[in-house]
Amino acid sequence: MTKKKISKKRAELLAELEHVIGSNCYNGNIQNWGPGGAYYGEGRTFRYPLTTVDQNGEKRKAYSPARTLSPEVLSTGYYAFGANRLHIITALDEVLRHLEEKHGLKL
């Protein structure tokens, strides 16, 4: 599959959508302890880091990278799950293209 270049405006939208998804991770095994040893219960939500690859092939993980990345670098964004990767920016772009082509979404 050939990657299409994405515009700056589309990249900003993809970054916003990625931030929503990445901010909805939850781990029920995390123990929450507050000041003075107060137990706040189990489970915690957290922001999953987005890994990108720059022009030099260097990988970078960030929690809020969207506003500082070029569309080309942002388009490399993925979530690393052990040996697996979820190419979240590519997937979100495919969702937008599907909505544009099949449902008349205008961006």
Residue, then its C-alpha position, 0 to 999 in steps of 0.5 A: m500500500t502506498k502512503k499518501k502525503i497528508s496535509k498539515k490540517r489533516a495531520e492536526l486532526l489525526a493528532e487530535l484523534e490519536h490523543v483521544i485514543g491514547s488517553n483512554c488506556y486503563n490498567g486495573n492492576i495498578q494500585n493507587w496510593g495517596p498521601g499518608g499511605a491512603y489507599y485509593g483503590e485499584g486501577r488507573t487510566f493513563r496516556y499511552p505513548l506514541t512512538t514516531v520515527d524521524q527522518n534519521g530513523e531515530k525512534r522517539k516516544a512521547y505523550s503529547p507529540a502531535r503539535t510539534l511533529s511534521p505531518e511526515v513524522l506524525s504519519t509514522g506514529y504507532y503504539a508499541f505492544g511488546a513485539n507488536r505495533l498498532h499503526i494508529i495514525t495510519a489506521l485513523d487516516e484510513v477511518l477518515r478516508h472511509l468516512e469521506e468515501k462511503h459516508g460523505l464526510k467533508l474535511 
